[in-house]
Amino acid sequence: MEPLIKNLPHAQPFPLKDQVGYEPGKVVSLTLAQRPGVGMTLFAFDAGEAISTHAAPGDAMATILEGTAQITIDGVPHTLNAGEAVIMPAGIPHAVQAVTPFKMYLVVAKE
């Protein structure tokens, strides 16, 4: 049976933030799971990089693993640091920008 969560070691501890690396001038992503009801992705943003305003079909929870991000939800900016999380509600416009290089674990839950 194919694992539901891929690209990560199974049945052993591992440092989540070390599973994706920075690349100058880029946003790097690593898909961990992509199923009809859930998506899980790791991201590494170089400083100044961004994902422009968009809306997702499900609730998206972003957890910052290191660095600092600005996540704007429905026009309201929020600065998040390592260890902090925010939920971007389904259908609500949001954008993500790297204040410093940062890494994020994103889970999207949808029907």
C-alpha positions in Angstrom: 0.0 0.0 0.0 1.3 3.5 -0.9 1.7 5.7 2.2 -0.8 8.5 2.6 2.0 10.9 3.7 5.0 10.8 1.3 8.4 12.3 1.1 9.1 11.9 4.8 10.5 9.1 7.0 8.0 6.9 8.6 8.0 5.3 12.1 10.9 7.5 13.2 11.4 11.0 14.6 12.7 13.7 12.2 13.2 17.5 12.2 10.2 18.8 10.1 11.8 22.1 9.2 14.9 20.4 7.8 12.9 18.5 5.1 12.7 21.5 2.8 15.6 23.9 1.9 15.9 27.5 0.9 16.8 28.5 -2.7 17.8 32.1 -3.5 14.9 34.1 -5.0 12.4 31.2 -4.8 9.6 29.6 -3.0 10.3 25.9 -2.6 7.5 23.4 -1.8 7.4 19.8 -0.9 4.0 18.0 -1.1 3.5 15.6 1.8 -0.1 14.6 1.0 -2.7 15.5 -1.6 -6.0 13.7 -1.2 -9.6 14.9 -1.9 -10.1 16.1 1.7 -6.7 17.2 2.7 -3.4 18.6 1.4 -0.2 18.9 3.4 2.8 20.9 2.1 6.1 22.2 3.4 7.3 25.5 2.1 10.6 27.4 2.3 10.4 31.1 1.2 13.5 33.2 0.6 13.3 36.7 2.0 11.0 39.0 0.0 9.3 36.1 -1.9 5.6 35.8 -1.8 2.4 34.0 -2.9 0.0 36.6 -4.2 -3.6 37.0 -3.0 -5.8 34.0 -3.7 -8.6 32.0 -1.9 -8.5 28.3 -1.2 -11.4 25.8 -1.3 -10.8 24.7 2.3 -9.5 26.0 5.6 -5.8 26.4 5.4 -3.7 26.3 8.6 -0.1 27.7 8.3 2.4 26.9 11.0 5.7 28.8 10.9 8.6 26.5 11.5 11.4 29.1 11.4 11.8 32.8 10.4 9.1 35.5 10.0 6.2 35.7 7.6 3.5 38.2 6.9 0.2 36.5 6.2 -2.6 38.8 5.0 -6.2 37.5 5.5 -9.1 39.5 4.0 -6.9 42.6 3.9 -5.6 42.3 7.5 -1.8 41.7 7.8 -0.5 39.3 10.5 3.1 38.9 11.4 4.0 35.3 12.4 7.2 33.9 13.9 8.5 30.4 14.4 6.0 28.4 16.5 3.0 30.5 15.6 0.1 29.4 13.4 -2.9 31.0 11.7 -6.0 29.6 9.9 -6.9 31.1 6.6 -10.7 30.4 6.2 -12.0 28.8 3.1 -13.0 31.2 0.4 -11.4 34.2 2.1 -8.6 36.0 0.1 -5.2 35.7 1.6 -1.5 36.2 0.7 1.8 35.1 2.1 5.1 37.1 2.1 8.5 36.4 3.6 9.7 39.1 6.0 12.8 37.0 6.5 13.6 33.6 5.0 11.0 31.3 6.6 9.6 27.8 6.5 6.0 26.9 6.8 3.9 23.7 7.2 0.6 24.1 5.5 -2.5 21.9 6.0 -5.6 22.4 3.9 -8.8 20.7 5.0 -11.7 20.6 2.6 -14.9 18.7 1.9 
